[in-house]
Amino acid sequence: MNRVFLSIGSNIDREKNLPAAIRLLQARVPVLAISSVYETAPTGLEEQPFFFNAAVLIETTLEPTDIKDQIIAEVESALARERQEDVNAPRTIDIDIALFNDAVLEYVPADGRPRLLPDPDLLQMVHVIVPVAELAPDQLHPETGERLQDIAARLLEASGGRRIRLREDFRLRD
């Protein structure tokens, strides 16, 4: 059985779409854990609403390509995800595979865009690492060997904590 961490974000109708994405995932695969919700500043295209971000840990027999093409694509489609030319454009929902077991690999889903695992954003973006590290703080990054909580602390310190804040008033858990 594969243990997979998914990174999830929304900045269009985020209060509705983030919980809806979790429910749709739960209908398709076993969801073992759900992080808190974090409000994060947009990157790249900064003139847009802030995001709600979270992470989930799922368990599945599917491989990364099938997770992306079957599970993630279905959830994003159900929530009217429209891909824009600018990858930083606002979106109803965005789901990415952050970690797939301890794998270090490249996979190519149906859209033809190669993707790397672990997701390189785990080492660069607070909105990805902080929710994932909440779920598995002592897990080691498959490439660097660092604990996820240490990577998160480093990126939080580098950002001065300005790009992310815990939304204690918004829970995804039932």
C-alpha positions in Angstrom: 0.0 0.0 0.0 1.3 3.4 -0.9 1.3 6.3 1.5 0.9 9.6 -0.3 0.9 13.2 0.9 -1.1 15.5 -1.2 -0.8 19.3 -1.1 -4.1 21.2 -1.6 -4.8 24.8 -2.2 -7.7 27.2 -3.2 -8.1 30.9 -3.5 -11.4 31.0 -5.4 -14.4 30.4 -3.0 -11.8 28.8 -0.8 -14.1 28.3 2.2 -16.3 26.0 0.0 -13.7 24.4 -2.3 -11.1 23.3 0.1 -13.5 21.2 2.3 -15.3 20.0 -0.9 -11.9 18.7 -2.2 -11.3 16.8 1.0 -14.8 15.2 0.9 -14.3 14.2 -2.8 -10.9 12.7 -2.0 -12.5 10.8 1.0 -15.0 9.3 -1.4 -12.3 8.0 -3.7 -9.4 6.9 -1.4 -8.8 6.3 2.3 -7.7 9.6 3.9 -5.6 8.8 6.9 -4.8 12.3 8.1 -5.8 15.9 7.4 -3.7 18.9 8.3 -4.9 22.2 9.7 -5.7 25.0 7.2 -3.2 27.7 6.6 -3.8 31.0 4.9 -1.0 31.9 2.6 0.1 34.8 0.4 0.1 34.1 -3.3 3.4 33.6 -5.1 4.2 34.9 -8.5 1.0 36.7 -9.4 0.5 38.6 -6.2 -2.5 40.6 -7.1 -5.1 37.9 -6.2 -6.8 36.6 -3.1 -4.8 34.7 -0.4 -5.0 30.9 -0.5 -6.2 28.3 1.9 -3.7 25.4 2.0 -3.7 22.0 3.6 -2.3 18.6 3.2 -3.8 15.1 3.4 -2.2 11.7 3.8 -3.9 9.1 1.7 -3.3 5.4 1.2 -3.7 3.7 -2.2 -2.4 0.9 -4.4 -2.3 3.4 -7.3 1.0 4.7 -8.7 1.7 8.5 -9.1 0.5 8.8 -12.7 -2.8 7.1 -11.9 -3.3 9.2 -8.7 -2.8 12.3 -10.8 -4.9 11.2 -13.8 -7.7 9.4 -11.9 -8.0 10.8 -8.4 -6.6 14.3 -8.6 -8.0 15.1 -12.1 -11.5 13.9 -11.1 -11.5 16.1 -8.0 -10.1 19.2 -9.8 -12.6 18.7 -12.6 -15.6 18.3 -10.2 -14.5 21.6 -8.6 -14.3 23.4 -12.0 -10.5 23.8 -12.0 -9.5 25.7 -15.1 -5.8 25.7 -16.1 -4.5 29.2 -17.0 -1.5 30.1 -19.0 0.0 31.6 -15.9 0.6 28.7 -13.5 0.2 31.2 -10.6 -3.3 32.3 -11.6 -6.2 32.0 -9.1 -7.8 28.6 -8.9 -10.8 26.9 -7.4 -8.6 24.0 -6.3 -5.0 22.8 -6.9 -3.9 19.3 -5.8 -0.4 18.0 -6.1 1.5 14.9 -5.0 4.1 16.1 -2.5 5.5 12.8 -1.3 4.9 9.2 -2.6 6.3 6.8 0.0 10.1 7.6 0.0 10.3 7.6 -3.8 12.6 9.8 -5.8 11.3 9.7 -9.4 9.8 11.4 -12.4 6.4 10.6 -13.7 4.4 11.9 -16.6 0.6 12.1 -16.2 -1.9 12.5 -19.1 -1.2 16.2 -19.5 2.3 15.4 -20.7 4.0 17.6 -18.1 6.7 15.6 -16.3 6.6 15.9 -12.5 9.2 15.1 -9.9 8.7 13.3 -6.6 9.2 14.4 -4.0 7.7 17.7 -5.2 10.5 20.3 -5.4 8.2 22.8 -3.7 8.7 20.9 -0.4 12.1 22.5 -0.2 11.0 25.9 -1.5 7.4 26.8 -0.5 6.1 27.3 3.0 2.5 26.6 1.8 3.6 23.1 0.8 6.0 22.1 3.5 4.2 23.4 6.6 1.0 21.4 6.2 2.8 18.3 5.2 5.3 18.6 8.1 2.4 19.0 10.5 1.2 15.5 9.4 4.7 13.9 9.5 7.2 16.1 11.3 9.8 13.4 11.8 9.6 12.0 8.3 12.8 12.4 6.4 12.9 14.1 3.0 13.8 11.3 0.5 16.5 13.4 -1.1 18.0 15.6 1.6 17.5 13.3 4.6 16.2 16.3 6.6 13.2 16.0 8.9 10.2 17.7 7.4 9.7 19.8 10.5 13.3 21.1 10.1 12.7 22.1 6.5 9.4 23.8 7.5 11.2 25.7 10.3 14.0 26.8 8.0 11.5 28.1 5.3 9.3 29.8 7.9 12.4 31.6 9.4 13.5 32.7 5.9 10.1 34.1 5.1 9.8 35.7 8.5 6.5 33.9 8.9 4.9 36.6 6.7 3.7 34.3 4.0 1.6 31.9 6.1 -0.6 31.8 9.1 -2.6 29.0 10.8 -6.4 29.5 10.5 -7.5 28.1 13.8 -11.0 29.2 13.1 -11.3 27.0 10.0 -11.2 23.2 10.5 -11.4 20.5 7.8 -11.8 17.6 10.2 -15.4 16.4 11.0 
